[in-house]
């Protein structure tokens, strides 16, 4: 009986941890801007600029007058090659939502 109780508690803890991990993944995914409405396909309009902000990659909408980013990723510049860090300091352009997603995936891996 004691063994069954241990397994049950362990299973419950594992379930809670898995649920937390799934929730965290959903929150992280929710921070990435969605493709603008009314656009279709990988060549959809919408330009973005990726820049360094306090040691992380931030995504800005090109042409926006506001200085606040659309999102700040959890991708640290210190983990990137020097060439990427330098390009991000100058501003790395993404001409579409699809290109933005590809850049973020490449830089984050």
N, C-alpha and C positions, 0 to 999 in steps of 0.2 A: 504494500500500500504506500509506503514512503517513496519507493521508486516511482510509482505512478504520479504522485504529487509533484516530484521533482521534474519529471518530463512535461507535465502539464504547465508548470510555471515557466519552464524553459521555452516551451512552445508559445506561450502567451507573450513572453518578453521578445522572442524572435518576431512574432507577428507585429508587435508595436514598433519594433525597430524597422521592419520592412515598410510599414505604413508611413513612418516618418521619412524614410529615404524616398519613397514614391512622392510624398507631399513636397519634399524639398526639391526634387527634380521638376515637379510641376510648377513650383514657384520660380525656379531658375528659368524655365522655358517661358513663363509668362512675362518675363522682363524683356525678352527679345521683341522688338517691334514687329507687328504683323504686317503682311503685305498690304499696301493701301487698297481700299475698296475701289472697285471698278477697274482694277488692273488684272491682267491675265498673263500667264507664262513667264518664263525666265527673263525676258527682255522688258519686263514691265517698267514703267517710268518710276522715278524716285531715286534721288541721289543722296548718298550718305558720306560722311567723313569720319574716319576712325582716328582718334588722337589719344595721346597720353594724358591722363588726369590723375595726379597724386599716386603715380606708380602703377596704374591700371589702365586698361583700354576703355575708352569712352566712345559712344556712338552719337554723332550729331547729324541733324538733318541739314543738308547743304542748302545754302541760301537763307537759312533761318537767321533772323536778327538776334534772337535770344541766345544767351551764352550758356544756358543749361543743356546738358546732354539729354538725349532721349533715354539713354541707359548707360550705366557704368557696369562693365563686366567684372568677373572675378579673375580675369586673366592678368597676371602680373607681368609687367615689362621685364623685370629682372630675370624671368625664365625664358626670354626670347633671345634669338641671335641678335648681335649688334646691328646688323643691317636692318632688321625689322624694327628694332627700337628707334633707330634714326629716322626711318620712314614714318613711323607713328608720331614722332616729335614734329615732323613737318606736316603731317596729315596724309592719311592713306584714303584714297577715294574708292567708293563702291558705287557703280552707276545704276544698280538695281537692287531690289530686295534680295534676289537670288544671289547676286554677287556678294552682298553684305553677309548673308548666311554662310556662304562658302569661305569668305575671309575669316569670319569668327571661328568657324570649325577648324580651319587650317592653323590659325594662331593659337587656338586652345588645345591643340593636340601635340 
